[in-house]
Amino acid sequence: MSSNIISTVRFALAYTVQAIRYTESALIFFRELNAFPFPPNPIKEQFYQDAIDSLTEVYLAIKGLPFDTYFPSDPIFQNIPIAPEIQDNQLLINLSDNRITLAFNKMNDTIAFINEAILQSGKNDKLQGQLIFIKIELEAARDSLVSGINSSDFMVN
């Protein structure tokens, strides 16, 4: 296995972990919204949860590739700190949106690295198929994030 493809996949894994952490953080902030004057939109929460689920599938698929994906020196595997309890809905929405933007950027970086790995995989059909599956799952996660971003923050009757 080429060292270039291994390095590329390791970067994709690192960015996937970052995207998961940012999306989880955004979801936590969003769930802390107060119900006044309107309750938070459960559809938006579901889109974020779907993104986390898809990214988790990507993480597991990358870890299941037929080579070592361990990336020892990267500090991103630590948890992203969560701010103390906040009562201001607008601040919580801004923090959540900021985290989703960061997750979206990391997801785009991951897709770019997976595309590069697909090109580097050459004639190895099995590896290329696994990488294409990972790319499709990443695109599903990105679509969930975009849908979540575009849905309203509050449920209005």
MODELLER restraints for C-alpha pairs under 7 A, 6 or more apart:
rsr = mdl.restraints
at = mdl.atoms
rsr.add(forms.Gaussian(group=physical.xy_distance, feature=features.Distance(at['CA:5:A'], at['CA:117:A']), mean=5.44, stdev=0.5))
rsr.add(forms.Gaussian(group=physical.xy_distance, feature=features.Distance(at['CA:5:A'], at['CA:120:A']), mean=6.05, stdev=0.5))
rsr.add(forms.Gaussian(group=physical.xy_distance, feature=features.Distance(at['CA:8:A'], at['CA:113:A']), mean=5.81, stdev=0.5))
rsr.add(forms.Gaussian(group=physical.xy_distance, feature=features.Distance(at['CA:8:A'], at['CA:117:A']), mean=6.06, stdev=0.5))
rsr.add(forms.Gaussian(group=physical.xy_distance, feature=features.Distance(at['CA:9:A'], at['CA:113:A']), mean=6.80, stdev=0.5))
rsr.add(forms.Gaussian(group=physical.xy_distance, feature=features.Distance(at['CA:9:A'], at['CA:114:A']), mean=6.67, stdev=0.5))
rsr.add(forms.Gaussian(group=physical.xy_distance, feature=features.Distance(at['CA:9:A'], at['CA:117:A']), mean=6.52, stdev=0.5))
rsr.add(forms.Gaussian(group=physical.xy_distance, feature=features.Distance(at['CA:10:A'], at['CA:69:A']), mean=5.41, stdev=0.5))
rsr.add(forms.Gaussian(group=physical.xy_distance, feature=features.Distance(at['CA:10:A'], at['CA:71:A']), mean=6.27, stdev=0.5))
rsr.add(forms.Gaussian(group=physical.xy_distance, feature=features.Distance(at['CA:12:A'], at['CA:110:A']), mean=4.61, stdev=0.5))
rsr.add(forms.Gaussian(group=physical.xy_distance, feature=features.Distance(at['CA:12:A'], at['CA:113:A']), mean=5.52, stdev=0.5))
rsr.add(forms.Gaussian(group=physical.xy_distance, feature=features.Distance(at['CA:12:A'], at['CA:114:A']), mean=6.39, stdev=0.5))
rsr.add(forms.Gaussian(group=physical.xy_distance, feature=features.Distance(at['CA:13:A'], at['CA:59:A']), mean=6.47, stdev=0.5))
rsr.add(forms.Gaussian(group=physical.xy_distance, feature=features.Distance(at['CA:13:A'], at['CA:62:A']), mean=6.61, stdev=0.5))
rsr.add(forms.Gaussian(group=physical.xy_distance, feature=features.Distance(at['CA:15:A'], at['CA:106:A']), mean=5.43, stdev=0.5))
rsr.add(forms.Gaussian(group=physical.xy_distance, feature=features.Distance(at['CA:15:A'], at['CA:107:A']), mean=6.84, stdev=0.5))
rsr.add(forms.Gaussian(group=physical.xy_distance, feature=features.Distance(at['CA:15:A'], at['CA:109:A']), mean=6.93, stdev=0.5))
rsr.add(forms.Gaussian(group=physical.xy_distance, feature=features.Distance(at['CA:15:A'], at['CA:110:A']), mean=5.67, stdev=0.5))
rsr.add(forms.Gaussian(group=physical.xy_distance, feature=features.Distance(at['CA:16:A'], at['CA:55:A']), mean=6.64, stdev=0.5))
rsr.add(forms.Gaussian(group=physical.xy_distance, feature=features.Distance(at['CA:16:A'], at['CA:59:A']), mean=6.50, stdev=0.5))
rsr.add(forms.Gaussian(group=physical.xy_distance, feature=features.Distance(at['CA:16:A'], at['CA:106:A']), mean=6.96, stdev=0.5))
rsr.add(forms.Gaussian(group=physical.xy_distance, feature=features.Distance(at['CA:16:A'], at['CA:107:A']), mean=6.55, stdev=0.5))
rsr.add(forms.Gaussian(group=physical.xy_distance, feature=features.Distance(at['CA:16:A'], at['CA:110:A']), mean=6.33, stdev=0.5))
rsr.add(forms.Gaussian(group=physical.xy_distance, feature=features.Distance(at['CA:17:A'], at['CA:77:A']), mean=6.81, stdev=0.5))
rsr.add(forms.Gaussian(group=physical.xy_distance, feature=features.Distance(at['CA:18:A'], at['CA:76:A']), mean=6.48, stdev=0.5))
rsr.add(forms.Gaussian(group=physical.xy_distance, feature=features.Distance(at['CA:18:A'], at['CA:106:A']), mean=6.73, stdev=0.5))
rsr.add(forms.Gaussian(group=physical.xy_distance, feature=features.Distance(at['CA:19:A'], at['CA:103:A']), mean=4.24, stdev=0.5))
rsr.add(forms.Gaussian(group=physical.xy_distance, feature=features.Distance(at['CA:19:A'], at['CA:106:A']), mean=5.49, stdev=0.5))
rsr.add(forms.Gaussian(group=physical.xy_distance, feature=features.Distance(at['CA:19:A'], at['CA:107:A']), mean=6.02, stdev=0.5))
rsr.add(forms.Gaussian(group=physical.xy_distance, feature=features.Distance(at['CA:20:A'], at['CA:52:A']), mean=5.82, stdev=0.5))
rsr.add(forms.Gaussian(group=physical.xy_distance, feature=features.Distance(at['CA:20:A'], at['CA:55:A']), mean=6.23, stdev=0.5))
rsr.add(forms.Gaussian(group=physical.xy_distance, feature=features.Distance(at['CA:21:A'], at['CA:79:A']), mean=6.92, stdev=0.5))
rsr.add(forms.Gaussian(group=physical.xy_distance, feature=features.Distance(at['CA:21:A'], at['CA:80:A']), mean=6.50, stdev=0.5))
rsr.add(forms.Gaussian(group=physical.xy_distance, feature=features.Distance(at['CA:22:A'], at['CA:99:A']), mean=5.18, stdev=0.5))
rsr.add(forms.Gaussian(group=physical.xy_distance, feature=features.Distance(at['CA:22:A'], at['CA:100:A']), mean=6.47, stdev=0.5))
rsr.add(forms.Gaussian(group=physical.xy_distance, feature=features.Distance(at['CA:22:A'], at['CA:102:A']), mean=6.62, stdev=0.5))
rsr.add(forms.Gaussian(group=physical.xy_distance, feature=features.Distance(at['CA:22:A'], at['CA:103:A']), mean=5.24, stdev=0.5))
rsr.add(forms.Gaussian(group=physical.xy_distance, feature=features.Distance(at['CA:23:A'], at['CA:48:A']), mean=6.71, stdev=0.5))
rsr.add(forms.Gaussian(group=physical.xy_distance, feature=features.Distance(at['CA:23:A'], at['CA:52:A']), mean=6.53, stdev=0.5))
rsr.add(forms.Gaussian(group=physical.xy_distance, feature=features.Distance(at['CA:23:A'], at['CA:99:A']), mean=6.43, stdev=0.5))
rsr.add(forms.Gaussian(group=physical.xy_distance, feature=features.Distance(at['CA:23:A'], at['CA:100:A']), mean=5.77, stdev=0.5))
rsr.add(forms.Gaussian(group=physical.xy_distance, feature=features.Distance(at['CA:23:A'], at['CA:103:A']), mean=5.86, stdev=0.5))
rsr.add(forms.Gaussian(group=physical.xy_distance, feature=features.Distance(at['CA:24:A'], at['CA:52:A']), mean=6.94, stdev=0.5))
rsr.add(forms.Gaussian(group=physical.xy_distance, feature=features.Distance(at['CA:25:A'], at['CA:82:A']), mean=6.84, stdev=0.5))
rsr.add(forms.Gaussian(group=physical.xy_distance, feature=features.Distance(at['CA:25:A'], at['CA:99:A']), mean=6.74, stdev=0.5))
rsr.add(forms.Gaussian(group=physical.xy_distance, feature=features.Distance(at['CA:26:A'], at['CA:96:A']), mean=4.12, stdev=0.5))
rsr.add(forms.Gaussian(group=physical.xy_distance, feature=features.Distance(at['CA:26:A'], at['CA:97:A']), mean=6.89, stdev=0.5))
rsr.add(forms.Gaussian(group=physical.xy_distance, feature=features.Distance(at['CA:26:A'], at['CA:99:A']), mean=5.23, stdev=0.5))
rsr.add(forms.Gaussian(group=physical.xy_distance, feature=features.Distance(at['CA:26:A'], at['CA:100:A']), mean=6.02, stdev=0.5))
rsr.add(forms.Gaussian(group=physical.xy_distance, feature=features.Distance(at['CA:27:A'], at['CA:45:A']), mean=6.57, stdev=0.5))
rsr.add(forms.Gaussian(group=physical.xy_distance, feature=features.Distance(at['CA:27:A'], at['CA:48:A']), mean=6.41, stdev=0.5))
rsr.add(forms.Gaussian(group=physical.xy_distance, feature=features.Distance(at['CA:27:A'], at['CA:96:A']), mean=6.86, stdev=0.5))
rsr.add(forms.Gaussian(group=physical.xy_distance, feature=features.Distance(at['CA:29:A'], at['CA:92:A']), mean=5.67, stdev=0.5))
rsr.add(forms.Gaussian(group=physical.xy_distance, feature=features.Distance(at['CA:29:A'], at['CA:95:A']), mean=6.92, stdev=0.5))
rsr.add(forms.Gaussian(group=physical.xy_distance, feature=features.Distance(at['CA:29:A'], at['CA:96:A']), mean=5.50, stdev=0.5))
rsr.add(forms.Gaussian(group=physical.xy_distance, feature=features.Distance(at['CA:30:A'], at['CA:92:A']), mean=6.52, stdev=0.5))
rsr.add(forms.Gaussian(group=physical.xy_distance, feature=features.Distance(at['CA:30:A'], at['CA:93:A']), mean=6.44, stdev=0.5))
rsr.add(forms.Gaussian(group=physical.xy_distance, feature=features.Distance(at['CA:30:A'], at['CA:96:A']), mean=5.94, stdev=0.5))
rsr.add(forms.Gaussian(group=physical.xy_distance, feature=features.Distance(at['CA:33:A'], at['CA:40:A']), mean=6.43, stdev=0.5))
rsr.add(forms.Gaussian(group=physical.xy_distance, feature=features.Distance(at['CA:33:A'], at['CA:89:A']), mean=5.58, stdev=0.5))
rsr.add(forms.Gaussian(group=physical.xy_distance, feature=features.Distance(at['CA:33:A'], at['CA:92:A']), mean=6.72, stdev=0.5))
rsr.add(forms.Gaussian(group=physical.xy_distance, feature=features.Distance(at['CA:34:A'], at['CA:89:A']), mean=6.55, stdev=0.5))
rsr.add(forms.Gaussian(group=physical.xy_distance, feature=features.Distance(at['CA:38:A'], at['CA:154:A']), mean=5.89, stdev=0.5))
rsr.add(forms.Gaussian(group=physical.xy_distance, feature=features.Distance(at['CA:38:A'], at['CA:155:A']), mean=6.22, stdev=0.5))
rsr.add(forms.Gaussian(group=physical.xy_distance, feature=features.Distance(at['CA:38:A'], at['CA:156:A']), mean=6.63, stdev=0.5))
rsr.add(forms.Gaussian(group=physical.xy_distance, feature=features.Distance(at['CA:39:A'], at['CA:154:A']), mean=5.69, stdev=0.5))
rsr.add(forms.Gaussian(group=physical.xy_distance, feature=features.Distance(at['CA:39:A'], at['CA:155:A']), mean=5.76, stdev=0.5))
rsr.add(forms.Gaussian(group=physical.xy_distance, feature=features.Distance(at['CA:40:A'], at['CA:153:A']), mean=5.96, stdev=0.5))
rsr.add(forms.Gaussian(group=physical.xy_distance, feature=features.Distance(at['CA:40:A'], at['CA:154:A']), mean=4.34, stdev=0.5))
rsr.add(forms.Gaussian(group=physical.xy_distance, feature=features.Distance(at['CA:40:A'], at['CA:155:A']), mean=5.81, stdev=0.5))
rsr.add(forms.Gaussian(group=physical.xy_distance, feature=features.Distance(at['CA:41:A'], at['CA:152:A']), mean=6.87, stdev=0.5))
rsr.add(forms.Gaussian(group=physical.xy_distance, feature=features.Distance(at['CA:41:A'], at['CA:153:A']), mean=5.61, stdev=0.5))
rsr.add(forms.Gaussian(group=physical.xy_distance, feature=features.Distance(at['CA:41:A'], at['CA:154:A']), mean=4.63, stdev=0.5))
rsr.add(forms.Gaussian(group=physical.xy_distance, feature=features.Distance(at['CA:41:A'], at['CA:155:A']), mean=4.67, stdev=0.5))
rsr.add(forms.Gaussian(group=physical.xy_distance, feature=features.Distance(at['CA:44:A'], at['CA:148:A']), mean=4.82, stdev=0.5))
rsr.add(forms.Gaussian(group=physical.xy_distance, feature=features.Distance(at['CA:44:A'], at['CA:151:A']), mean=6.04, stdev=0.5))
rsr.add(forms.Gaussian(group=physical.xy_distance, feature=features.Distance(at['CA:47:A'], at['CA:144:A']), mean=5.10, stdev=0.5))
rsr.add(forms.Gaussian(group=physical.xy_distance, feature=features.Distance(at['CA:47:A'], at['CA:145:A']), mean=6.37, stdev=0.5))
rsr.add(forms.Gaussian(group=physical.xy_distance, feature=features.Distance(at['CA:47:A'], at['CA:147:A']), mean=6.61, stdev=0.5))
rsr.add(forms.Gaussian(group=physical.xy_distance, feature=features.Distance(at['CA:47:A'], at['CA:148:A']), mean=5.11, stdev=0.5))
rsr.add(forms.Gaussian(group=physical.xy_distance, feature=features.Distance(at['CA:48:A'], at['CA:144:A']), mean=6.60, stdev=0.5))
rsr.add(forms.Gaussian(group=physical.xy_distance, feature=features.Distance(at['CA:48:A'], at['CA:145:A']), mean=6.06, stdev=0.5))
rsr.add(forms.Gaussian(group=physical.xy_distance, feature=features.Distance(at['CA:48:A'], at['CA:148:A']), mean=6.20, stdev=0.5))
rsr.add(forms.Gaussian(group=physical.xy_distance, feature=features.Distance(at['CA:50:A'], at['CA:141:A']), mean=6.95, stdev=0.5))
rsr.add(forms.Gaussian(group=physical.xy_distance, feature=features.Distance(at['CA:50:A'], at['CA:144:A']), mean=6.35, stdev=0.5))
rsr.add(forms.Gaussian(group=physical.xy_distance, feature=features.Distance(at['CA:51:A'], at['CA:141:A']), mean=4.29, stdev=0.5))
rsr.add(forms.Gaussian(group=physical.xy_distance, feature=features.Distance(at['CA:51:A'], at['CA:142:A']), mean=6.95, stdev=0.5))
rsr.add(forms.Gaussian(group=physical.xy_distance, feature=features.Distance(at['CA:51:A'], at['CA:144:A']), mean=5.37, stdev=0.5))
rsr.add(forms.Gaussian(group=physical.xy_distance, feature=features.Distance(at['CA:51:A'], at['CA:145:A']), mean=6.09, stdev=0.5))
rsr.add(forms.Gaussian(group=physical.xy_distance, feature=features.Distance(at['CA:54:A'], at['CA:137:A']), mean=5.92, stdev=0.5))
rsr.add(forms.Gaussian(group=physical.xy_distance, feature=features.Distance(at['CA:54:A'], at['CA:138:A']), mean=6.84, stdev=0.5))
rsr.add(forms.Gaussian(group=physical.xy_distance, feature=features.Distance(at['CA:54:A'], at['CA:140:A']), mean=6.85, stdev=0.5))
rsr.add(forms.Gaussian(group=physical.xy_distance, feature=features.Distance(at['CA:54:A'], at['CA:141:A']), mean=5.28, stdev=0.5))
rsr.add(forms.Gaussian(group=physical.xy_distance, feature=features.Distance(at['CA:55:A'], at['CA:138:A']), mean=6.56, stdev=0.5))
rsr.add(forms.Gaussian(group=physical.xy_distance, feature=features.Distance(at['CA:55:A'], at['CA:141:A']), mean=6.25, stdev=0.5))
rsr.add(forms.Gaussian(group=physical.xy_distance, feature=features.Distance(at['CA:58:A'], at['CA:134:A']), mean=5.51, stdev=0.5))
rsr.add(forms.Gaussian(group=physical.xy_distance, feature=features.Distance(at['CA:58:A'], at['CA:137:A']), mean=6.34, stdev=0.5))
rsr.add(forms.Gaussian(group=physical.xy_distance, feature=features.Distance(at['CA:58:A'], at['CA:138:A']), mean=6.72, stdev=0.5))
rsr.add(forms.Gaussian(group=physical.xy_distance, feature=features.Distance(at['CA:61:A'], at['CA:134:A']), mean=6.66, stdev=0.5))
rsr.add(forms.Gaussian(group=physical.xy_distance, feature=features.Distance(at['CA:63:A'], at['CA:69:A']), mean=6.26, stdev=0.5))
rsr.add(forms.Gaussian(group=physical.xy_distance, feature=features.Distance(at['CA:104:A'], at['CA:142:A']), mean=6.72, stdev=0.5))
rsr.add(forms.Gaussian(group=physical.xy_distance, feature=features.Distance(at['CA:107:A'], at['CA:142:A']), mean=6.86, stdev=0.5))
rsr.add(forms.Gaussian(group=physical.xy_distance, feature=features.Distance(at['CA:111:A'], at['CA:135:A']), mean=6.27, stdev=0.5))
rsr.add(forms.Gaussian(group=physical.xy_distance, feature=features.Distance(at['CA:111:A'], at['CA:138:A']), mean=6.74, stdev=0.5))
rsr.add(forms.Gaussian(group=physical.xy_distance, feature=features.Distance(at['CA:114:A'], at['CA:131:A']), mean=6.64, stdev=0.5))
rsr.add(forms.Gaussian(group=physical.xy_distance, feature=features.Distance(at['CA:114:A'], at['CA:135:A']), mean=6.45, stdev=0.5))
rsr.add(forms.Gaussian(group=physical.xy_distance, feature=features.Distance(at['CA:118:A'], at['CA:128:A']), mean=5.66, stdev=0.5))
rsr.add(forms.Gaussian(group=physical.xy_distance, feature=features.Distance(at['CA:118:A'], at['CA:131:A']), mean=6.14, stdev=0.5))
rsr.add(forms.Gaussian(group=physical.xy_distance, feature=features.Distance(at['CA:121:A'], at['CA:127:A']), mean=6.71, stdev=0.5))
rsr.add(forms.Gaussian(group=physical.xy_distance, feature=features.Distance(at['CA:121:A'], at['CA:128:A']), mean=5.88, stdev=0.5))
